Amino acid sequence: MPLNIFSRPILVAALIAVTSPVTGVAKPLVTPLQQAVAEAASDDEIVASFYRDRHFAPIWMGEGAATRRAAFLMALEGAPNHGLPASRYDIEAVRAEFAAATTAQAMGALEVAMTRRLLRYARDVSQGVLDPSKVDSGIVVDLPDRDWSVFLDRVAGSDPYAALQSVLPSTQMYTRLLREKLRLEEARIAGGWGDAVPGRGTISVGDEGERVVALRDRLIRMGYLRRSAVAAYDGALEAAVRAFQVDHGLTPDGEAGEATLAAINTSLEDRLGQVVVNLERQRWMNKELEPRHILVNLAEQHAYVVDDGKVTFDSVVVIGKETPDRRTPEFSHTMTHMVINPSWYVPRSIATKEYLPALRRGGARHLQVFSSRGRVNPNAIDFSRYTARTFPYSLRQPPGPKNALGKVKFMFPNKYNIYLHDTPAKSLFGRDVRTFSHGCVRVGRPLELAYHLLAAQEADAEGYFKSILRTGSERRVDLEQPIGVHIVYWSAWVTPTGRANYRGDPYGRDRAVLNALRDAGVEVGRGRS
């Protein structure tokens, strides 16, 4: 006797007959299993459409099901290696559910539950476990997407292993991070990195004693130094410290100062956490980027021009301050033009918070003041009458050697009013941590970046740029080929030569992502054994 599943009237027509896309002939649903699958799939359009197209035939039981189940279980077993929450997929529960499902109703429910579980895993591994903007409002990432109906069809096809492999991020950055995760897990199994280097104060060439021995032992365990019993800070140890500093974005002076020791003493578990976080960040970026694009890494405070997968230009940058209202957001956009000899139109928040107090004191006379009717004489205004809320003027700094934007700005118009630009404040580029701006990105080599971008459309890019610069007048120059700009926050990556790089967490976003991953069920450090 067929199971009674017609409690939802909208299903009746679908259950009575489904027209075959091949023959055009209506095929009745005659089995209780098909009816149970239809009922279970009805509230998810992607799943329901998938099963309608197959006339509600199952994929997890019956012909070919054993191969699909084996492929899926193998993928789930590998989920922790990707830093995914294995508890979401619960392999043991899957096995128990298959053993317990003996009625058509139970098997139909299990069939659809398995497909939902499949989609959840596929979305997690290809798009990320988290909704980035819910973790931090400064992470405004357009997540990758795919046609999940096509994916389900592939799993139901002849090679489910290949189908499941296809949803994994295929970038070299992701693959190298997976290897680094494995390396750290193996190091932990082997005993970890040993004790932290004790005490305070710089350790340098010529020093001897307990702290030097502890430093040497830890760098040996980290893989920066060959085994040795030397108790003095010799040339080999100096070279190891210098290599460590390069890999961690520190000034490579070969001395173990406060910042270097803090990085050396960072625990292996914390580094594993960084890798897991950055695997998630790579999943958020699991999409094909433009052949030419600009990558601004906030965690590294560095910018790159990438052409066909190769870095063709790079520069240190200064990013927004470590305060909630000035942190540079993460997002992607398109650079369309640059402005040579730019004016600076002071954002209202800066005008009222920073310059209004100065205007009250008779200062900030390098700025032009504008009302709704045009430019006004600041000496004729009693600025003490105004508060930040009632201030009715806008401020502009004209082009010139002291302009806050320097000689050029690079524009990718966006709602955050963020752009790349030059600056007269050059000394900040020498710092290890460069978080000093109001949110925009200051470029350490702005003129060279302009020449590099203009070379695609000007035979003498430098000469062309300088000819405009000499006029002293503001001039917009459009880019004939717009360039993708991706502002990211990657605190861990591995170079093509296998060097693992780590950076700090200036905005605390990595910490927030890691906590959210743990809340979602990710077990940091759980993986291959």
C-alpha positions in Angstrom: 0.0 0.0 0.0 1.6 3.4 -1.0 2.6 5.7 1.8 0.2 8.6 2.4 2.3 11.7 1.7 -0.3 13.9 0.1 -0.6 16.2 3.1 0.9 19.0 1.0 -1.5 19.6 -1.9 1.2 21.4 -4.0 2.9 18.0 -4.3 0.1 16.0 -5.6 0.5 16.8 -9.3 4.3 16.2 -9.1 3.8 12.9 -7.4 1.1 11.6 -9.7 3.2 12.0 -12.8 6.5 13.6 -13.9 7.1 14.3 -17.6 10.3 12.7 -18.9 12.7 15.3 -20.4 13.9 12.6 -22.8 10.7 11.0 -24.1 8.1 13.7 -23.2 6.0 10.9 -21.7 4.5 11.3 -18.2 5.9 8.6 -15.9 3.8 7.8 -12.8 5.5 7.6 -9.4 4.7 4.1 -8.4 7.1 3.3 -5.6 6.9 4.4 -2.0 10.6 5.3 -2.1 10.1 7.8 -4.9 7.2 9.3 -3.0 9.2 9.5 0.2 12.1 11.2 -1.7 9.7 13.7 -3.3 8.2 14.6 0.1 11.6 15.0 1.8 13.0 17.2 -1.0 10.1 19.5 -1.4 11.3 22.4 0.7 14.7 22.9 -1.1 14.4 24.1 -4.7 17.9 22.9 -5.7 17.4 19.5 -4.2 13.8 19.2 -5.4 14.7 20.2 -9.0 17.6 17.7 -9.0 15.3 14.8 -7.9 12.5 15.9 -10.2 14.8 15.7 -13.2 15.7 12.1 -12.2 12.0 11.2 -11.5 12.9 11.0 -7.8 15.2 8.1 -8.3 17.8 7.8 -5.4 21.5 8.2 -5.8 22.7 6.9 -2.4 21.0 3.5 -2.7 20.5 1.2 -5.6 22.7 1.0 -8.8 26.0 2.9 -8.5 25.2 4.0 -4.9 28.1 2.1 -3.3 30.7 4.1 -5.3 29.0 7.4 -4.6 28.8 6.7 -0.9 32.4 5.6 -0.8 33.5 8.8 -2.6 31.5 11.0 -0.3 32.6 9.2 2.9 36.2 9.6 1.8 35.7 13.3 1.3 34.1 13.6 4.7 37.0 11.8 6.3 39.3 14.3 4.8 37.3 17.3 5.9 39.4 18.1 9.0 42.5 18.3 6.8 40.9 21.3 5.2 40.0 22.9 8.6 36.3 22.0 8.1 33.9 21.2 11.0 33.7 17.4 10.7 30.9 17.4 13.3 28.6 19.0 10.6 28.8 16.0 8.5 29.2 13.3 11.2 30.5 10.2 9.4 29.5 7.8 12.1 26.0 9.1 12.1 25.9 8.6 8.3 26.9 4.9 8.7 24.4 4.4 11.5 21.6 6.0 9.5 22.2 3.7 6.6 22.1 0.7 8.9 18.9 1.8 10.5 16.9 2.8 7.4 14.7 -0.1 6.6 11.4 1.4 5.5 10.7 3.3 2.3 9.9 6.4 4.3 13.1 6.2 6.3 15.2 5.5 3.2 13.6 8.4 1.3 14.3 10.8 4.2 17.9 9.5 4.4 18.4 9.8 0.7 17.5 13.5 0.7 19.4 14.1 4.0 22.5 12.7 2.4 22.2 15.1 -0.6 21.7 18.0 1.8 24.8 16.9 3.7 26.7 16.7 0.4 25.7 20.2 -0.6 26.7 21.5 2.8 30.1 19.9 2.6 30.6 21.2 -1.0 29.6 24.7 -0.1 31.9 24.7 3.0 34.9 23.5 1.2 34.5 25.7 -1.9 33.0 28.9 -0.5 33.9 28.8 3.2 32.3 27.7 6.4 31.4 31.3 7.6 29.5 34.3 6.4 32.5 36.8 6.5 30.5 39.9 7.1 28.8 38.4 10.2 32.2 37.7 11.7 33.4 41.3 11.1 31.6 44.1 9.3 35.0 45.1 7.7 35.1 41.8 5.7 32.9 42.5 2.7 33.7 39.6 0.4 31.7 38.5 -2.6 31.8 34.7 -2.0 32.3 32.5 -5.1 29.3 30.6 -6.4 28.6 27.7 -8.7 25.8 25.9 -10.4 25.0 23.3 -7.7 22.6 21.5 -9.9 25.4 20.7 -12.3 27.5 19.5 -9.3 24.8 17.2 -8.1 24.4 15.8 -11.7 28.2 15.1 -11.7 28.0 13.3 -8.4 25.2 11.2 -9.7 27.2 10.4 -12.9 30.0 7.9 -13.6 32.8 9.5 -11.6 31.7 10.9 -8.2 35.3 11.0 -7.0 36.1 13.6 -9.7 32.9 15.5 -8.9 33.9 15.8 -5.3 37.4 16.8 -6.2 36.1 19.6 -8.4 34.7 21.6 -5.5 38.1 21.8 -3.7 39.9 25.2 -4.2 42.4 24.6 -6.9 44.7 27.6 -6.3 48.3 27.0 -5.5 48.0 29.2 -2.5 45.4 26.9 -1.0 47.3 23.8 -1.8 50.5 25.1 -0.3 48.7 26.1 2.9 47.3 22.5 3.2 50.9 21.3 3.1 51.9 23.8 5.8 49.0 22.6 8.0 50.3 19.0 7.6 53.9 20.1 8.3 52.8 21.8 11.6 50.7 18.8 12.6 53.6 16.5 12.0 55.9 18.8 14.0 53.4 18.7 16.9 53.3 14.9 16.9 57.1 14.9 16.9 57.1 17.0 20.1 56.5 20.5 19.0 59.0 23.4 19.0 60.2 23.1 22.6 60.3 25.8 25.3 59.9 29.4 24.6 63.0 31.6 24.7 63.0 33.1 28.3 63.8 36.6 29.5 63.8 40.0 28.0 66.2 42.1 26.0 67.9 41.6 22.6 70.1 38.6 21.9 72.8 39.2 19.3 76.1 38.0 17.9 78.7 37.3 20.6 76.1 36.6 23.3 76.3 33.3 25.2 74.3 31.5 27.8 70.9 29.9 28.5 68.8 32.3 26.3 71.1 31.7 23.3 70.8 27.9 23.8 67.0 28.2 24.0 66.9 30.3 20.9 69.1 27.9 19.0 67.1 24.9 20.1 63.8 26.5 19.1 65.0 27.5 15.7 66.4 24.0 15.1 62.9 22.5 15.9 61.3 25.1 13.6 63.6 24.0 10.7 65.7 27.2 10.5 69.0 25.7 11.7 70.9 22.4 11.6 71.5 20.6 14.9 74.4 22.0 16.8 75.7 22.1 20.4 77.3 25.6 20.1 76.3 27.8 23.0 77.3 31.1 21.4 75.4 33.4 19.1 77.5 32.7 16.1 77.1 33.5 12.3 75.0 30.4 11.7 72.5 31.5 14.4 72.5 35.0 13.0 71.7 33.7 9.5 68.9 31.6 10.9 67.4 34.6 12.8 67.6 36.7 9.6 65.8 34.0 7.6 63.1 33.8 10.3 62.7 37.6 10.2 62.2 37.6 6.4 59.5 34.9 6.7 57.7 36.9 9.4 57.9 40.4 7.9 60.4 41.7 10.4 63.5 43.9 9.7 66.1 41.3 8.9 68.9 42.6 11.1 69.9 39.2 12.5 69.3 40.3 16.1 66.7 38.6 18.3 65.0 41.7 19.6 61.6 42.1 21.2 59.4 41.7 18.1 61.5 38.8 16.7 61.4 37.0 20.0 57.7 37.5 20.3 57.3 35.9 16.8 59.7 33.0 17.7 57.8 32.3 20.9 54.4 32.2 19.2 53.2 28.7 19.8 52.8 26.0 17.2 49.1 25.8 18.0 48.7 29.5 17.3 50.4 29.1 13.9 48.1 26.2 13.2 45.2 28.4 14.0 46.5 31.0 11.5 46.8 28.4 8.8 43.2 27.2 9.4 41.9 30.8 9.3 43.8 31.5 6.0 42.4 28.3 4.5 39.0 29.7 5.1 40.0 33.1 3.6 41.3 31.3 0.5 37.9 29.6 0.2 36.3 33.0 0.2 38.5 33.9 -2.8 38.0 30.6 -4.6 37.3 32.2 -8.0 39.2 33.1 -11.0 40.8 36.6 -10.7 41.5 38.9 -13.5 44.6 38.3 -15.7 46.0 41.6 -14.3 45.0 42.5 -10.8 46.3 44.4 -7.7 46.4 42.5 -4.4 46.6 44.6 -1.2 47.4 42.4 1.8 46.4 44.3 4.9 47.9 41.8 7.3 51.3 42.2 5.5 50.8 45.9 4.6 52.1 45.2 1.1 50.6 45.6 -2.4 51.3 43.6 -5.5 50.5 43.8 -9.2 49.9 40.3 -10.5 50.0 39.6 -14.3 49.0 36.1 -15.4 49.7 34.7 -12.0 53.2 36.3 -11.6 54.0 39.3 -9.4 55.3 42.1 -11.7 55.4 44.9 -9.1 55.3 45.2 -5.3 55.4 47.9 -2.7 55.1 48.3 1.0 51.9 50.2 2.0 50.4 52.0 5.0 46.9 51.0 5.9 44.2 52.3 8.2 44.8 52.7 11.9 43.9 50.0 14.4 40.7 51.7 15.5 37.2 50.6 14.5 36.4 53.8 12.5 39.7 53.7 10.5 40.4 50.1 9.7 40.7 49.4 6.0 37.9 47.1 4.8 38.4 43.9 2.8 36.6 44.0 -0.6 37.1 43.7 -4.3 36.5 46.4 -6.9 37.8 47.7 -10.3 40.5 50.4 -10.8 39.4 52.7 -13.6 41.7 55.7 -13.5 44.4 57.6 -11.7 44.5 61.3 -10.8 47.9 63.1 -11.1 48.3 66.2 -9.0 45.2 65.3 -7.0 43.2 67.6 -4.7 42.2 66.2 -1.4 38.5 66.5 -0.6 38.6 66.1 3.2 36.1 63.5 4.4 33.5 65.0 6.7 34.5 62.8 9.6 38.1 64.1 9.4 36.9 67.7 8.7 34.8 67.8 11.9 36.9 65.6 14.2 40.4 66.8 13.3 40.3 70.1 11.4 37.3 71.9 13.0 39.3 72.3 16.3 42.3 73.6 14.4 40.1 76.0 12.4 38.8 77.4 15.7 42.3 78.1 16.8 43.1 79.9 13.5 45.0 76.9 12.0 44.6 74.6 9.1 45.0 77.5 6.7 46.4 75.2 4.0 42.8 74.0 3.4 40.3 75.8 1.2 36.8 76.2 2.7 33.6 75.8 0.7 30.0 76.5 1.4 27.1 75.3 -0.7 27.6 78.5 -2.8 31.3 78.1 -3.4 34.6 79.0 -1.9 34.6 81.3 1.1 37.3 83.2 3.1 38.1 81.2 6.3 39.2 84.4 8.0 35.7 85.7 7.7 34.1 82.8 9.6 33.7 82.3 13.3 34.3 78.6 13.5 33.7 78.6 17.3 29.9 78.8 16.4 29.9 75.3 15.0 29.9 71.7 16.3 30.7 68.6 14.5 27.0 68.2 13.8 26.3 71.7 12.6 29.5 72.4 10.7 28.2 73.6 7.2 31.4 73.7 5.2 33.5 71.3 3.2 37.3 71.4 3.0 39.7 70.9 0.1 43.5 70.8 -0.1 44.7 71.8 -3.5 47.4 70.0 -5.4 50.9 70.7 -4.1 54.0 69.2 -2.5 52.3 69.0 0.9 49.0 67.5 -0.3 47.9 64.6 1.8 47.5 62.5 -1.3 50.9 63.3 -2.7 51.4 63.3 -6.5 49.0 60.6 -7.5 46.0 58.6 -6.4 44.6 55.4 -7.9 40.9 55.2 -8.1 38.5 52.3 -7.9 35.3 54.2 -6.9 33.5 52.4 -4.1 31.1 53.2 -1.3 33.8 53.0 1.3 35.8 55.9 -0.3 38.9 53.8 -0.2 41.7 54.3 -2.8 45.5 53.9 -3.2 47.6 57.1 -3.1 51.0 58.8 -2.6 51.8 60.6 0.6 54.3 63.2 1.8 54.8 61.2 5.0 57.5 58.8 3.8 59.0 57.8 7.1 56.2 55.5 8.1 57.1 53.1 5.3 60.2 52.0 7.3 58.1 50.6 10.2 57.5 46.9 10.6 53.8 47.6 11.4 52.3 50.3 9.1 48.8 51.1 10.4 48.6 54.9 10.4 46.1 56.1 7.7 42.4 57.1 8.0 41.5 54.0 6.0 42.9 54.6 2.5 46.1 52.7 1.4 49.3 54.8 1.1 51.7 53.3 -1.4 55.5 53.3 -0.7 56.4 53.4 -4.5 53.5 55.4 -6.0 55.3 56.9 -9.0 56.7 53.5 -10.0 53.2 52.0 -9.6 51.8 54.7 -11.9 54.6 54.0 -14.5 53.9 50.3 -14.3 50.2 50.6 -14.9 50.6 53.2 -17.7 53.1 51.1 -19.5 50.2 49.0 -20.9 49.0 52.1 -22.9 51.9 54.6 -23.2 55.2 54.0 -25.0 57.0 56.3 -22.6 54.9 55.8 -19.4 57.3 57.7 -17.1 57.8 60.6 -19.5 54.0 60.8 -20.1 53.4 60.9 -16.3 56.0 63.5 -15.6 54.8 65.8 -18.3 51.4 66.0 -16.6 53.0 66.2 -13.1 55.1 69.3 -14.2 51.9 71.2 -15.0 50.9 71.2 -11.3 47.3 70.9 -12.4 44.9 68.1 -11.5 44.4 65.6 -14.3 42.5 62.4 -14.6 44.1 59.6 -16.6 41.8 56.7 -17.5 43.1 53.2 -17.7 42.3 51.7 -21.1 42.1 48.3 -19.4 40.5 48.5 -16.0 42.3 46.5 -13.3 40.8 44.3 -10.5 41.7 45.4 -7.0 41.4 42.9 -4.2 42.0 44.1 -0.6 42.6 41.0 1.5 43.9 40.1 4.9 46.2 37.1 4.5 48.3 36.5 7.6 49.7 33.1 6.5 50.8 31.9 3.1 53.5 29.8 1.5 55.7 31.0 -1.3 56.2 29.0 -4.5 59.6 28.0 -3.1 58.0 26.6 0.0 58.8 29.3 2.5 56.0 29.6 5.0 55.2 33.3 5.8 53.3 34.6 8.8 52.2 38.1 9.8 50.4 39.7 12.7 46.7 40.4 13.2 46.5 44.2 13.3 42.7 44.4 13.3 42.0 41.3 15.3 40.1 39.9 12.3 42.0 36.6 12.3 41.1 36.1 16.0 37.4 36.7 15.2 37.4 34.3 12.3 39.2 31.6 14.4 36.7 32.0 17.2 33.8 31.7 14.7 35.3 28.6 13.1 35.6 27.0 16.5 32.0 27.9 17.3 31.1 26.2 14.0 32.8 23.0 15.1 36.3 23.3 13.6 38.9 21.6 15.7 42.2 23.4 15.2 45.0 21.0 14.7 42.8 18.0 13.9 43.8 16.5 10.7 46.1 13.8 9.3 47.7 11.6 12.0 
